[in-house]
Amino acid sequence: MQYSWTGISSINKEKKAKGVVGTGRSIVYLYNMKIISITGTASGVGKTTIAQFLLRHFFDLSALKITTKHEGNCTRQSDCDVCDTMAYPYKITVDPLQINQPGKDTALFKSAGARKVVWLQTHSECLRMGIEEALSYFDKGNLVLVEGNSFLHTHNASLSILVTTAREPKIKRSTKQIISKIDLAVINKYKDDTSIDIMKTQERLYRIGCHVPVFIINPFLENYTPNEVFLNHIREIVGQPIQSL
């Protein structure tokens, strides 16, 4: 069985005939899902950490990882090789051997408890098509956590969470473009962050128009009351019990 697909709009009919590209049902799937969007003010603020935190505490939660190809010089400065290897408009991966590769965010999602993990690699101009195709690999009515700012550029979510940290003052342009869709913000707190650091971070959020509830949490601490408050707030929104605290 094949587990990894590429999407090429000019030959969609051929792909559909071979069972490689979906048959249009993805829109139906989209409107029957609850989507939790995890976005960030910049790279390295802890989006994946917050995603893992939620996956560990909520039952029957799946995950979609979106990686968008950057045109020109990539600003991520990471070991991501998507821009060098993308030969097609988009690629959808569900192969366990690729999903569970050590060091990949997808492997972290799976080990944190995700029921199913799908990885979408896409060129920006094919983002909408790629997302809808990727969502078709989840079951109807699934609760799906989506990591990546790009999702909100083309779709709406049931809950949109913006992640930031006192250690990274930069705000990406893509974050400012989706700020009106954010429902709540999370400040990823480290042990040595001071109250002044946190206050400055809150001010940065306010200056970019992020006037939503802000939760200050540390996912690495056990029995930490702010974590419990955050999880209970999510529970009320998604309607699922918390597995453990």
N, C-alpha and C positions, 0 to 999 in steps of 0.2 A: 504493500500500500504506500502511496506517496503521501508525504506529510508537509512538504514545503512547496508553495506555489508562487509563481510570478504573474503579475498582471500587466497586460499589454493592450491598451484600449483599441488599437487599430486591428487587432485580431481576436477580439473578444468572442466572436461567434465560434471561431475554431477552438478556442480554449474551453468555452462552455460545452461544446460537443464532446470534448475529451474529459470533462469533469474537473477541469483545472481551475476555472473561474466560476463563481457562483451564478445562480440563475435569476437574481433580482430579489430573492426573498430577504436579503439582508435588511432592507428598509422595514419590513414587518418585524424582524427581530429587534431592530433598534428601538421601535416604539413600544416594545413589550419588555424592555429591560430597565432596571434601575442602574444608573451609571454614577459612580463616584469618581470625579476627576481630581487627580493630584497634580498640581502645578507648582512652579517654584519661581522665586524672584531672580534666581541665577543658578548656574550649575554649581553643584557641591553644597547646596543648602540643606540637603537631607530628604529629598522627595522619596527616594527609595527606602530610607529608614522609616519614614512615616507610613509608607505603603506596607512594609513588613509588619509594622506595629499593628495596623488595622487587620491585616491578614491573620495574624496570630490570635486576635481576639474576637473575630467574627466568623461564625460557621457558614460554610457553603458560599464563600466569596471567591470569585475567579478574578483573573488579572489580564489586562492587555497592556503590553509595552509598546510604545510608539517611538520609533527613531526616524527622524526626518533628515533627508540629505541636505547638506548645506551647500549653497552655491558660493564659489569663490573661496576665500580663506575661512576655515572653520574656527569658530571662537571657543569651542569646547575645550581644546587643548587636552584631549584624553586619548586613550588607546583605542577608541572606537574606529573601526575601519569601514564603516558603511559608505562614506563618500567615495572611497577608493574602489569598492567592490560592487556597487549598485549598477547593474547592466540593464535593468528593467524599471519601468515606472514605479512598481511597488512589488514587494515580496512578503508573503505571509508564511510564518513558520510555526508549526505545532509539533514537529518531530521531537520526541522526548530526548533524543541524543543531542540535539542542538539546544533545546530549551534548558537542559540540565548541565550545560557546560560550566565548569567551575569558574567563578569570577563574573559571570553574566548576571545582570539584574533579573533575568527570567528565572535563573536557578535559585536566586535568593527568594523570589516570590513563591516558587514551588516549595522550597524548604520551609517557608514561613507558614504554609498551610493552604495555599491557593488550590482550589478544586481543579481548575484548568488554567493554563497559561498560553497565551497567543502572543507572538511577536510580529509586529508590523514594521517593515522598513520601507520607506516611501520617499519619493521626490515630492517636494512641496506642492507642485501643480496637480498631483494625483492624490492629495491628502484625503479629500472627501470620499472618493471612490475606494481608496485603500481602507479607510476606517469602516465604511459600511460593509465591505467584503470581509474584513477581519471579524467584525461583530457577528457575522453569520455563522462563525464556527462555535459560538456559544449557544447553549440551549435557550429556548424561549422562556422568558421570565427570570433569567439569571440576574444576580447582583454582580456587576462587573466593576472592578477598580481599574481605572485607566491612568497610567502615569505618562506625563508629557504635556507641555503647554499647548502643543499643536491641536489637540482634540477640540479645545474650546474655540479655535479659530473657525471651525466648520460646523460644530455641533453644540448642543446644549446638554448639560448633565443634570441628574437629579440632585446632586450635591457637588459643589466645586470648592475645593480646599486649596488655599495658597500657602505654601511652605516657605519660610525664610529663617534666617539665623543672624545673630548679632555679629558673627564673624565675617559675614560677606555683605558689605554695604551696596554692592552693585545691584542695579535693577535692569533686567533685560527689557529691550523694547517690546518683545513678544508678550511680556507680562503686562506692560502698560496697555497693550491693545486688547487684553481680555479682562481687565480689572473690573469692568461692570458686571461680569458674570460670576464673580467670586462671592460665595456665601459665607465663608468663614476663613480666618487665617490662623496659622500655627507658627509659633516661634519655637524653633528647635533649640532648646536651651542646653548649654554645657555647664558643667559644675563650676567652672571659673568665670562664668558670665556674671557681671555685676548688675545691680538694679539699674544703674545708669546706662549700661549697655542695652538692657532690655527696653528701657524708656526710649532711647535713641532709635531702636529698631521699630518700635511702635510708631514713632514720629515719621519715620521713612515710609511706613505703610500708609499713614494718613495723608502724607504729601502727594502720593500717587493716586489718591482717590479711593483707597481701600478702607471704607467706613463700615466695617463688618465686625462681628464678635471676634476677638483675638484670644487664642488659647496658648498658654506658655507651658510646654511640656518637655519632659526628658524621657524618651522611650526606653532608655537603658536603666532607669531606676525602678525598683520594685516597691510596691506599696506607697506610691507617690500620689498624693491626693489630686494634684492638677491633671495627672494622667487619667485618673478615674472620672473626673469631671468631664474631660474631653470625650472619653469613650461613652459615657452615659448620654452625652449630647448627640453623638453619632447614632447611638442605639435608638433614640427617640425619632430620629429622622428616617433611618433605614428600616426600622421595625423588626430588627433581629436581636436576639439575646446576646449578651457578651459571654464568651466562653469562659474566661477567667480574668482575674485582675492581679 
